[in-house]
């Protein structure tokens, strides 16, 4: 059987690469948002932005019934926390940055004078006591920018509070695996932008206002979603984020469930997920032969779904996740077919939503 034609074109992939390669750490997302808005502009009627940098492209802004599709724009990073007298820089997390991957990584320190390059140093293996080896920890990893005195570091423009990112860029493994830092959750912003593109290109008229929302500060507490849901006051929210490929070595599938890249989007089952909306999504996927997986989440989803669901007196919300390997590292990996199927699932689900639908159980 012939393989289905990809819905991602060259322009889409060029945008994805540019978007991923740009740094957009939590609290500093605006340059990435400008790239995202520039791509989205031909496919929406207007934009909403807020004080902290969340960006929303709107289709049918005058419609009373409002549907959100959402991803988050921020990536994990570090802050400069302390500069020692001998010119070494110690850090504190900005989001859930993984201290164990830091040693030997090159970093970009963002200053008013531009990027200052540095490295996370680590003692050579020859000098360590292998019987009592100390593991990398947040309080012992450090950045070396080639200076020997604190004053030299400060002269470069580096000070406490400067944000630090990794420069690792986008590439493709084995033709269909996208690899980069910040796929969590720059992929979400990419996928919802592609939904808007397809709606425009296919000349689909929606009976409601569609709010394509790229929220900030998810990595530090769902902050952007909490703010923008009060501004939009939506009736429905379909959120997309990433989730763990639990077939990755050292993950217990009995605890984490069985999820694998290449097997389709993951539909969440959780208290925050409105069950009738979720059923609309799964039945739509089945009718359109879109493969999907399921995931059961205890208490909270840990995503912006929670922020939307429990706002404004309760918003019918659902979560569609993209399976991902190596979360919060610089080599996060997703499958191209999963990316396309998340886009299809959101697109087809939107076409099934009727203006005024309450998703009521009663």
C-alpha positions as a printed NumPy array, in Angstrom:
array([[  0.   ,   0.   ,   0.   ],
       [  1.323,   3.431,  -0.943],
       [  2.472,   5.61 ,   1.933],
       [  0.28 ,   8.645,   2.662],
       [  1.648,  11.966,   1.467],
       [  3.229,  14.076,   4.199],
       [  1.224,  17.103,   5.324],
       [  4.463,  18.901,   6.217],
       [  5.924,  20.89 ,   3.337],
       [  9.353,  22.485,   2.92 ],
       [  8.164,  25.821,   4.272],
       [  6.795,  24.055,   7.356],
       [ 10.086,  22.284,   8.02 ],
       [ 12.131,  25.432,   7.403],
       [  9.96 ,  27.22 ,   9.972],
       [ 10.358,  24.332,  12.427],
       [ 14.149,  24.425,  12.143],
       [ 14.331,  28.195,  12.563],
       [ 11.887,  28.105,  15.47 ],
       [ 13.73 ,  25.332,  17.294],
       [ 17.196,  26.781,  16.782],
       [ 16.153,  30.073,  18.361],
       [ 16.534,  30.222,  22.137],
       [ 13.336,  30.973,  24.074],
       [ 13.975,  30.209,  27.753],
       [ 11.221,  30.569,  30.312],
       [ 10.592,  34.267,  30.922],
       [ 12.461,  35.227,  27.716],
       [ 10.234,  33.769,  25.021],
       [  9.611,  36.861,  22.905],
       [ 12.105,  36.255,  20.047],
       [ 10.646,  32.796,  19.499],
       [  7.157,  34.226,  19.642],
       [  8.029,  36.721,  16.905],
       [  9.182,  33.857,  14.645],
       [  6.003,  31.916,  15.429],
       [  3.707,  34.891,  14.814],
       [  5.426,  35.727,  11.535],
       [  4.75 ,  32.189,  10.272],
       [  1.172,  32.167,  11.544],
       [  0.231,  35.641,  10.274],
       [ -1.144,  34.61 ,   6.835],
       [ -3.455,  32.056,   8.445],
       [ -5.22 ,  34.128,  11.141],
       [ -7.308,  37.272,  11.35 ],
       [ -5.582,  38.978,  14.27 ],
       [ -3.255,  38.473,  17.229],
       [ -3.582,  38.846,  20.979],
       [ -0.449,  39.227,  23.101],
       [ -0.123,  39.799,  26.828],
       [  2.255,  41.376,  29.304],
       [  4.368,  38.243,  29.808],
       [  4.635,  37.221,  26.155],
       [  1.896,  34.7  ,  25.405],
       [  0.866,  35.001,  21.748],
       [ -2.527,  34.055,  20.297],
       [ -3.533,  33.946,  16.661],
       [ -7.309,  34.332,  16.261],
       [ -9.617,  33.091,  13.518],
       [-13.175,  34.518,  13.639],
       [-12.468,  36.94 ,  16.519],
       [-16.078,  38.215,  16.654],
       [-17.57 ,  34.785,  17.382],
       [-19.001,  34.376,  20.889],
       [-18.161,  30.664,  21.194],
       [-14.408,  30.241,  21.626],
       [-12.15 ,  27.222,  21.146],
       [ -8.486,  27.198,  22.132],
       [ -5.772,  24.954,  20.703],
       [ -2.623,  25.397,  22.753],
       [  1.043,  24.576,  23.155],
       [  3.711,  26.265,  25.264],
       [  6.617,  28.272,  23.92 ],
       [  9.234,  28.182,  26.681],
       [ 12.289,  25.962,  27.086],
       [ 14.138,  25.005,  30.239],
       [ 17.368,  26.832,  31.023],
       [ 19.653,  28.019,  33.818],
       [ 20.301,  31.3  ,  35.61 ],
       [ 23.649,  32.631,  36.771],
       [ 23.395,  32.31 ,  40.555],
       [ 26.916,  33.018,  41.841],
       [ 30.294,  34.057,  40.399],
       [ 33.308,  32.868,  42.382],
       [ 36.436,  34.945,  42.969],
       [ 38.308,  32.723,  40.511],
       [ 35.81 ,  33.383,  37.741],
       [ 33.665,  30.254,  37.801],
       [ 29.899,  30.516,  37.452],
       [ 27.429,  28.514,  39.53 ],
       [ 23.845,  28.145,  38.444],
       [ 20.245,  27.676,  39.519],
       [ 17.48 ,  26.099,  37.442],
       [ 14.974,  28.013,  35.333],
       [ 12.491,  25.161,  34.944],
       [ 13.366,  21.481,  35.229],
       [ 16.879,  21.523,  33.78 ],
       [ 18.716,  18.223,  34.165],
       [ 21.951,  18.683,  36.135],
       [ 23.249,  15.236,  35.169],
       [ 23.601,  16.093,  31.484],
       [ 25.337,  19.425,  32.115],
       [ 29.053,  18.45 ,  32.459],
       [ 30.945,  18.967,  29.156],
       [ 28.064,  20.882,  27.526],
       [ 28.692,  24.168,  25.712],
       [ 26.401,  26.993,  26.84 ],
       [ 25.234,  30.422,  25.715],
       [ 25.02 ,  33.05 ,  28.45 ],
       [ 22.616,  35.786,  27.391],
       [ 23.833,  39.281,  28.327],
       [ 23.038,  42.843,  27.268],
       [ 26.284,  42.708,  25.258],
       [ 25.193,  39.579,  23.389],
       [ 26.008,  35.896,  23.82 ],
       [ 28.948,  34.887,  26.006],
       [ 30.131,  31.341,  25.345],
       [ 31.027,  29.001,  28.186],
       [ 31.302,  25.335,  29.096],
       [ 30.035,  23.253,  31.97 ],
       [ 33.369,  21.97 ,  33.215],
       [ 33.974,  18.719,  35.085],
       [ 37.072,  17.13 ,  36.688],
       [ 38.876,  14.638,  34.421],
       [ 38.15 ,  10.958,  35.062],
       [ 41.817,  10.396,  35.953],
       [ 41.543,  12.728,  38.942],
       [ 38.348,  11.326,  40.444],
       [ 38.082,   8.684,  43.132],
       [ 36.06 ,   6.03 ,  41.31 ],
       [ 35.268,   4.262,  44.588],
       [ 33.609,   7.38 ,  45.979],
       [ 32.738,   9.217,  42.825],
       [ 30.66 ,  12.356,  43.247],
       [ 27.791,  12.718,  40.804],
       [ 26.877,  16.005,  39.118],
       [ 24.489,  17.979,  41.337],
       [ 22.942,  21.439,  41.09 ],
       [ 25.336,  22.736,  43.739],
       [ 28.573,  21.398,  42.208],
       [ 28.212,  21.928,  38.452],
       [ 29.86 ,  25.103,  37.19 ],
       [ 30.458,  27.103,  34.022],
       [ 33.903,  28.193,  32.834],
       [ 34.   ,  31.169,  30.445],
       [ 37.79 ,  31.274,  30.272],
       [ 38.258,  33.885,  32.978],
       [ 40.375,  33.676,  36.104],
       [ 38.767,  36.443,  38.133],
       [ 35.217,  37.508,  38.982],
       [ 35.951,  40.983,  37.601],
       [ 36.826,  39.506,  34.187],
       [ 33.499,  37.658,  34.07 ],
       [ 31.589,  40.801,  34.998],
       [ 33.464,  42.778,  32.325],
       [ 31.976,  40.386,  29.75 ],
       [ 28.517,  41.503,  30.868],
       [ 27.738,  38.395,  32.889],
       [ 25.928,  38.986,  36.179],
       [ 23.636,  37.145,  38.572],
       [ 20.324,  36.59 ,  36.79 ],
       [ 21.675,  36.17 ,  33.261],
       [ 19.875,  33.292,  31.58 ],
       [ 21.83 ,  30.352,  30.147],
       [ 20.793,  28.065,  27.285],
       [ 22.295,  25.239,  25.262],
       [ 23.104,  25.955,  21.585],
       [ 22.232,  22.444,  20.297],
       [ 20.368,  22.682,  16.981],
       [ 17.771,  20.729,  15.035],
       [ 18.612,  17.661,  13.007],
       [ 16.885,  14.561,  11.633],
       [ 17.911,  10.982,  12.403],
       [ 17.126,   8.141,  10.008],
       [ 14.848,  10.37 ,   7.881],
       [ 11.911,  10.458,  10.324],
       [ 13.159,  11.281,  13.858],
       [ 13.296,  14.955,  14.765],
       [ 16.002,  15.69 ,  17.354],
       [ 16.704,  18.923,  19.21 ],
       [ 16.594,  20.601,  22.586],
       [ 13.241,  22.25 ,  23.401],
       [ 10.994,  19.917,  21.427],
       [  9.226,  20.185,  24.795],
       [  7.221,  22.042,  23.805],
       [  8.219,  24.043,  20.775],
       [  6.695,  21.132,  18.85 ],
       [  3.335,  22.094,  20.335],
       [  3.557,  25.606,  18.921],
       [  4.614,  24.166,  15.581],
       [  1.747,  21.672,  15.439],
       [ -1.005,  24.161,  16.272],
       [  0.43 ,  26.566,  13.689],
       [  0.209,  23.77 ,  11.122],
       [ -3.436,  23.205,  12.063],
       [ -4.117,  26.872,  11.307],
       [ -2.262,  26.589,   8.003],
       [ -4.303,  23.565,   6.923],
       [ -7.589,  25.232,   7.863],
       [ -6.649,  28.229,   5.7  ],
       [ -5.331,  26.208,   2.76 ],
       [ -8.339,  23.89 ,   2.783],
       [-10.72 ,  26.857,   3.079],
       [-12.48 ,  25.482,   6.138],
       [-15.031,  27.801,   7.733],
       [-15.363,  27.277,  11.484],
       [-18.608,  28.111,  13.316],
       [-16.662,  29.475,  16.296],
       [-13.675,  31.626,  17.177],
       [-10.415,  29.672,  17.135],
       [ -7.625,  30.864,  19.423],
       [ -4.25 ,  29.365,  18.441],
       [ -2.395,  29.915,  21.702],
       [  1.356,  29.713,  22.309],
       [  1.655,  30.195,  26.069],
       [  4.724,  31.173,  28.074],
       [  6.131,  29.895,  31.368],
       [  4.618,  26.394,  31.405],
       [  7.87 ,  24.962,  32.745],
       [  7.605,  26.945,  35.979],
       [  3.957,  26.394,  36.862],
       [  1.614,  26.765,  33.862],
       [  1.79 ,  30.524,  34.38 ],
       [  1.148,  31.717,  30.834],
       [ -1.896,  29.482,  30.404],
       [ -3.323,  30.637,  33.748],
       [ -3.108,  34.243,  32.565],
       [ -4.314,  33.892,  28.988],
       [ -7.338,  31.708,  29.796],
       [ -8.699,  34.584,  31.866],
       [ -8.207,  36.901,  28.892],
       [ -9.761,  34.607,  26.271],
       [-12.424,  32.982,  28.481],
       [-12.784,  29.997,  26.145],
       [-15.551,  27.411,  26.027],
       [-13.233,  24.585,  24.925],
       [ -9.472,  23.996,  25.113],
       [ -7.473,  21.313,  23.319],
       [ -3.938,  21.327,  24.69 ],
       [ -0.942,  19.605,  23.15 ],
       [  2.303,  18.855,  24.974],
       [  4.847,  16.037,  25.012],
       [  4.883,  12.843,  27.032],
       [  7.462,  10.15 ,  27.731],
       [  8.237,   7.28 ,  25.41 ],
       [  8.249,   4.692,  28.181],
       [ 10.1  ,   2.098,  26.097],
       [ 13.226,   4.172,  26.7  ],
       [ 15.724,   2.158,  28.822],
       [ 15.414,   2.504,  32.605],
       [ 11.735,   3.508,  32.569],
       [  9.261,   1.212,  34.35 ],
       [  6.24 ,   0.695,  32.093],
       [  4.204,  -0.768,  34.951],
       [  4.441,   2.608,  36.669],
       [  4.528,   4.912,  33.659],
       [  2.279,   3.022,  31.242],
       [  3.239,   1.858,  27.741],
       [  3.864,   4.664,  25.236],
       [  6.132,   4.485,  22.192],
       [  7.192,   6.973,  19.528],
       [  5.846,   6.115,  16.084],
       [  2.645,   4.612,  17.464],
       [  0.558,   7.766,  17.362],
       [ -0.563,  10.695,  19.537],
       [ -1.412,  10.011,  23.181],
       [ -4.887,  10.853,  24.471],
       [ -4.948,  11.559,  28.206],
       [ -7.411,  10.183,  30.752],
       [ -7.424,  12.388,  33.855],
       [ -9.836,  14.354,  36.068],
       [ -8.922,  17.572,  34.244],
       [ -9.885,  16.012,  30.916],
       [-13.545,  16.568,  30.053],
       [-14.695,  13.113,  29.1  ],
       [-17.196,  14.025,  26.353],
       [-14.625,  16.221,  24.625],
       [-12.082,  13.414,  24.905],
       [-14.6  ,  10.971,  23.395],
       [-15.201,  13.355,  20.489],
       [-11.447,  13.354,  19.838],
       [-11.018,   9.572,  20.017],
       [-14.086,   8.829,  17.883],
       [-12.899,  11.379,  15.317],
       [ -9.489,   9.706,  15.238],
       [-11.064,   6.291,  14.726],
       [-13.258,   7.555,  11.862],
       [-10.251,   9.115,  10.148],
       [ -7.897,   6.157,  10.739],
       [ -5.556,   8.248,  12.887],
       [ -3.576,   5.923,  15.181],
       [ -3.448,   6.917,  18.846],
       [ -2.376,   5.683,  22.256],
       [ -3.911,   6.231,  25.682],
       [ -2.42 ,   7.392,  28.955],
       [ -3.91 ,   7.438,  32.468],
       [ -2.74 ,  10.342,  34.627],
       [ -3.176,  10.539,  38.386],
       [ -4.678,  13.733,  39.884],
       [ -3.162,  16.311,  37.509],
       [ -1.874,  16.167,  33.945],
       [  1.079,  18.427,  34.802],
       [  0.382,  20.394,  31.613],
       [ -1.44 ,  23.569,  30.644],
       [ -4.585,  21.425,  30.428],
       [ -4.942,  21.855,  34.196],
       [ -4.761,  25.648,  33.9  ],
       [ -7.495,  25.798,  31.272],
       [ -9.753,  23.107,  32.762],
       [ -9.984,  24.687,  36.213],
       [-10.416,  28.302,  35.065],
       [-13.441,  30.495,  34.424],
       [-15.782,  28.211,  36.319],
       [-14.562,  25.189,  34.327],
       [-13.539,  24.915,  30.679],
       [-14.068,  21.672,  28.71 ],
       [-10.455,  20.633,  28.133],
       [ -8.538,  17.743,  26.617],
       [ -4.889,  16.79 ,  26.249],
       [ -3.267,  15.3  ,  23.145],
       [  0.39 ,  14.49 ,  23.765],
       [  3.302,  13.868,  21.425],
       [  5.459,  10.863,  22.47 ],
       [  9.045,  11.95 ,  23.093],
       [ 12.325,  10.354,  24.128],
       [ 14.93 ,  11.937,  26.427],
       [ 12.797,  14.767,  27.836],
       [ 14.629,  17.787,  29.274],
       [ 17.868,  16.885,  27.518],
       [ 19.457,  18.454,  24.443],
       [ 18.622,  15.4  ,  22.309],
       [ 14.86 ,  15.187,  22.713],
       [ 13.458,  12.953,  19.975],
       [ 10.043,  12.6  ,  18.317],
       [  8.744,  10.689,  15.299],
       [  7.678,  12.673,  12.223],
       [  4.561,  10.52 ,  11.763],
       [  3.432,  11.244,  15.331],
       [  3.845,  14.971,  14.671],
       [  1.684,  14.693,  11.552],
       [ -0.932,  12.621,  13.359],
       [ -1.243,  15.108,  16.228],
       [ -1.868,  17.81 ,  13.626],
       [ -4.479,  15.644,  11.887],
       [ -6.17 ,  14.736,  15.17 ],
       [ -6.571,  18.37 ,  16.249],
       [ -7.616,  19.477,  12.755],
       [-10.276,  16.791,  12.329],
       [-11.556,  17.249,  15.896],
       [-12.082,  20.968,  15.326],
       [-14.274,  20.171,  12.34 ],
       [-16.546,  18.13 ,  14.65 ],
       [-17.088,  20.802,  17.298],
       [-20.359,  22.699,  17.065],
       [-20.739,  26.271,  18.262],
       [-22.657,  26.314,  21.541],
       [-21.685,  22.733,  22.465],
       [-21.615,  22.493,  26.282],
       [-20.322,  18.911,  26.531],
       [-22.733,  18.6  ,  29.414],
       [-23.267,  15.247,  31.165],
       [-26.827,  16.22 ,  32.075]])
